Each structure stands twice: as structure tokens, then as C-alpha cells.
Amino acid sequence: MKSRLAFFDHATHQPSSCKDVLDIAFSNDGLDWKGIILEKGKSPHFYPQNVYTPYFYFALALESDLNWNIEANGSMVSLKTSPGNIWINPPKTPFTHDISEPCYFVILAVEERVFLDACPFKVEQDQLQFLNNYNVEDETIKGLIELLLLETQAKGRNGKAYLSNLLSALSAHYIQNYSNYRDLQDSSAKSVKIGKSQIDKIEQYIKENIGSTISVDALAELVFCSKFHFLREFKKSVG
């Protein structure tokens, strides 16, 4: 089965054929889930070049480790992704990937307006900023994707209210944790910068806890800022 996802070339805004290689085992095609695409499948390789999607895009890795390359700051960077890791890409955010080995995935793609309208609290779309995040380990997002996958397999038997609740929970969790929403609520956070002293503090924490799971949430709390602000400012400081 061919993918129903839409990819567009970032330079020309014309449809991209990069999706043609995706082999979809099953999807929510045929269910009345307006603005939502869920697909489970595999691909022998995947080479999107400077493309974007109109969705909030969540790709959950399955089955086996994946070694691949992504473009970041003008150069290719190597990644290793394990089953359960999630790649999250906001709408209209371009990406380039080089995946030359088989990959297995569940993709959840929600159109921008549908996703934001599902949020249970007021959000100002023109003020929100989102990050492209790789190898995210988030049990809440993973669990919600898995519930949507089960609902797809069950042909939507739990009805529209159940689907709406899952989407609302996903939108609220994502916007609060992967955007500048919290910073907008607390204007003082905008002035927070991660300087050398904070970097030293983070490095010391990592050294002391290297044998344990180290989360982005813990590092953000260490320097008293939101996860979104931490990710953005840390990248500015250390590349």
C-alpha cells in the first residue's frame, strides 16, 4: 500500500516523490479521521532532500536500531535510533535525511489547524515556536501513538469522542513540552541565557549521573528553564 502522506520541496513548494518508497502495511484510510493520517510500515531506504510536510509529524521507530544521517546546520550528522524513539517535526519545517538501511515505523501526521484546535487551552498560533526533535524518548507521546494505532486496528470502534480525547491529550502535552508556550506564559523566561557557568553545571551533572538515564527535563530544571528554552539555548551555546 502506498503512503497517503504529502511531502513538498522546500524550494519550489511542489510535491515531492520521496514518499513513494514507503511500504504501508495498514493505515487509518477509510476511517473518518479528518486531518489525521496514521500509517504503519517499512522502507528499504529513505532519502528526503530539503522537504517539508503540512503536519505535526511524529515518527515512532520500531523493531530494530537504525543508523542514519540528518542535515543539521548545513552538514550531515550521524544518528542511531532505537525502537521506541520518536522523531518530531513541526509543519513547514524542512528536513534532509539519508537512510540507506531498512527502517520500520509508525507515522502519525496531524494537519496543523486540526492539531492546534484540539488543544484544550488557548494557544496563539502566530506566537508559538516549535523545534525539530530527533530520538525523543517520551512515554506519553509513545503511549498515545500506540493507542491511536490500536484504534486504527479496531476500525475506530471507540468512536469520535475517544479519538478527540486522544488528540487533545497529545496536543496539550506536545505544546506544553515542545514549544515556547510556557515561556510565553512567563515572560521572564525569555531573558534566560545558558552561559558558561550553566554549561559547566550541566557537564558536571552528566558526569555524576552518566550511569543513569539523563532526561532533557532534568537538565532544563537544573538551569531553571523550560524544556523548549533549554533545547534552543543549549544548541546556541554548544552547537
Legacy VTK file of the C-alpha trace (Angstrom):
# vtk DataFile Version 3.0
C-alpha trace
ASCII
DATASET POLYDATA
POINTS 239 float
0.000 0.000 0.000
1.300 3.471 -0.902
1.566 6.223 1.681
-1.056 8.992 1.753
1.394 11.458 3.318
2.197 14.680 1.498
5.784 15.942 1.191
6.772 19.177 -0.558
10.056 20.516 -1.871
11.013 23.454 0.342
12.480 25.482 -2.542
9.720 25.026 -5.114
6.763 24.008 -2.897
5.986 21.307 -5.437
5.015 17.788 -4.294
7.983 15.506 -3.578
8.125 11.860 -4.628
10.242 10.832 -1.616
7.238 9.038 -0.073
6.971 6.572 -2.969
9.439 4.204 -1.317
7.327 3.864 1.848
5.552 0.500 2.035
2.486 0.814 4.277
1.164 -2.358 5.927
-2.010 -0.689 7.192
-3.369 2.781 7.919
-6.464 4.665 9.039
-7.531 5.043 5.405
-11.285 4.544 5.275
-11.849 5.918 8.780
-13.429 9.345 9.084
-10.453 10.912 10.865
-10.357 14.344 9.234
-6.861 15.852 9.159
-5.217 12.774 10.718
-3.082 10.170 8.947
-1.724 7.154 10.815
0.404 4.620 8.941
2.447 1.605 9.990
5.029 0.294 7.554
8.606 -0.082 6.459
11.007 1.218 3.862
14.220 -0.195 2.350
15.703 3.317 2.434
14.534 6.934 2.630
16.201 9.991 1.086
14.071 13.130 1.573
16.041 16.180 0.419
15.021 19.595 1.801
11.340 18.709 2.066
8.573 19.617 4.488
5.090 18.408 5.414
1.912 20.322 6.345
1.594 18.265 9.539
2.709 17.925 13.093
4.636 14.773 12.243
5.527 12.020 14.711
7.568 9.008 13.534
7.898 6.172 16.062
10.779 3.753 15.375
10.012 0.028 15.502
11.729 -3.372 15.517
15.482 -2.629 15.198
18.178 0.013 15.666
18.595 2.410 12.759
21.819 4.160 11.752
21.154 7.195 9.590
22.212 10.762 8.810
20.373 14.059 9.085
21.259 17.550 7.936
21.858 19.989 10.787
23.389 23.455 10.450
24.474 22.777 6.892
26.269 19.466 7.485
25.279 15.824 7.827
25.195 14.382 11.335
25.063 10.670 12.206
22.300 9.334 14.448
21.453 5.983 15.970
17.766 5.483 16.657
16.379 2.639 18.764
12.871 1.171 18.824
10.615 3.491 20.825
12.498 6.652 19.846
10.393 9.350 18.184
11.253 11.937 15.564
9.011 15.009 15.831
8.815 17.569 13.033
6.558 20.673 13.058
4.607 21.813 9.971
6.523 23.502 7.140
9.887 22.743 8.794
12.324 21.424 6.146
14.494 18.347 6.686
17.044 16.255 4.812
17.663 12.609 5.724
19.964 9.899 4.421
18.655 6.466 5.429
20.336 3.684 3.473
19.107 0.703 5.519
15.654 -0.751 6.192
13.516 1.172 8.660
10.259 0.276 10.402
7.865 2.887 11.688
4.510 4.156 12.790
3.841 7.648 11.465
1.209 9.934 12.951
0.619 13.108 10.941
-1.931 15.706 12.053
-2.759 18.754 9.973
-1.682 21.984 11.648
-5.126 23.509 12.192
-6.641 20.239 13.411
-3.793 19.760 15.898
-3.938 23.292 17.331
-7.745 23.298 17.508
-7.571 20.081 19.557
-5.529 21.772 22.292
-7.697 22.180 25.428
-6.173 25.533 26.375
-5.877 28.746 24.414
-2.844 28.994 22.167
-1.794 31.891 19.955
-0.625 30.159 16.789
1.362 33.108 15.453
3.399 33.282 18.684
4.188 29.606 19.083
7.582 28.220 18.076
8.403 24.548 17.698
11.595 22.525 17.453
12.538 19.643 15.170
13.423 16.881 17.667
15.197 13.589 16.980
15.422 10.485 19.181
12.819 11.769 21.607
12.115 9.406 24.498
8.660 10.403 25.685
6.412 7.700 27.114
3.331 9.942 26.939
3.648 10.590 23.201
4.637 6.977 22.555
1.654 5.714 24.533
-0.795 7.987 22.698
0.566 6.899 19.305
0.163 3.266 20.352
-3.435 3.897 21.460
-4.192 5.538 18.106
-2.581 2.556 16.392
-4.829 0.165 18.334
-7.859 2.283 17.472
-6.885 2.112 13.800
-6.587 -1.671 14.018
-10.017 -1.749 15.700
-11.515 0.290 12.821
-12.332 3.205 15.110
-14.753 1.229 17.257
-14.441 3.555 20.267
-15.897 6.458 18.325
-15.190 10.127 17.691
-15.181 11.197 21.345
-12.375 8.741 22.137
-10.348 9.925 19.130
-10.913 13.552 20.136
-9.704 12.887 23.685
-6.515 11.190 22.472
-5.750 14.032 20.077
-6.477 16.632 22.763
-4.096 14.904 25.189
-1.368 14.702 22.543
-1.750 18.350 21.513
-1.708 19.599 25.118
1.343 17.524 26.061
3.273 18.456 22.921
2.542 22.186 23.079
3.424 22.425 26.761
6.670 20.482 26.418
7.964 21.053 22.872
7.089 24.675 22.171
7.679 28.063 23.758
4.187 28.006 25.291
5.464 28.029 28.887
7.876 30.834 28.064
5.004 32.901 26.676
3.176 32.386 29.973
6.265 33.539 31.885
7.849 36.459 30.044
10.869 36.451 32.382
11.985 33.165 30.829
12.761 34.977 27.582
15.739 36.652 29.195
17.280 33.391 30.420
20.531 32.529 28.641
22.638 29.439 29.093
26.177 30.671 29.637
29.465 29.025 30.590
28.574 28.587 34.252
25.348 26.795 33.342
27.153 24.639 30.751
29.719 23.685 33.400
26.878 22.802 35.768
25.238 20.623 33.112
28.512 18.871 32.269
29.147 18.147 35.953
25.647 16.727 36.348
26.163 14.461 33.321
29.496 13.200 34.675
27.967 12.453 38.077
24.947 10.648 36.569
26.499 9.038 33.491
25.412 5.579 34.644
21.752 6.603 34.881
19.106 7.799 32.461
19.586 11.537 31.920
16.491 13.348 30.668
16.160 16.724 28.987
13.609 17.622 31.665
16.194 17.133 34.410
18.788 19.252 32.592
16.261 22.026 31.981
15.281 22.059 35.660
18.970 22.267 36.555
19.235 25.699 34.911
15.677 26.777 35.795
14.095 26.999 32.344
11.551 25.197 30.184
12.472 22.189 28.055
11.904 24.199 24.858
14.043 27.097 26.077
16.762 24.720 27.271
16.966 22.891 23.929
17.109 26.141 21.972
19.648 27.937 24.180
21.823 24.839 24.739
22.112 24.382 20.990
23.098 28.038 20.592
25.787 27.644 23.237
27.387 24.342 22.219
26.206 23.693 18.672
LINES 1 240
239 0 1 2 3 4 5 6 7 8 9 10 11 12 13 14 15 16 17 18 19 20 21 22 23 24 25 26 27 28 29 30 31 32 33 34 35 36 37 38 39 40 41 42 43 44 45 46 47 48 49 50 51 52 53 54 55 56 57 58 59 60 61 62 63 64 65 66 67 68 69 70 71 72 73 74 75 76 77 78 79 80 81 82 83 84 85 86 87 88 89 90 91 92 93 94 95 96 97 98 99 100 101 102 103 104 105 106 107 108 109 110 111 112 113 114 115 116 117 118 119 120 121 122 123 124 125 126 127 128 129 130 131 132 133 134 135 136 137 138 139 140 141 142 143 144 145 146 147 148 149 150 151 152 153 154 155 156 157 158 159 160 161 162 163 164 165 166 167 168 169 170 171 172 173 174 175 176 177 178 179 180 181 182 183 184 185 186 187 188 189 190 191 192 193 194 195 196 197 198 199 200 201 202 203 204 205 206 207 208 209 210 211 212 213 214 215 216 217 218 219 220 221 222 223 224 225 226 227 228 229 230 231 232 233 234 235 236 237 238
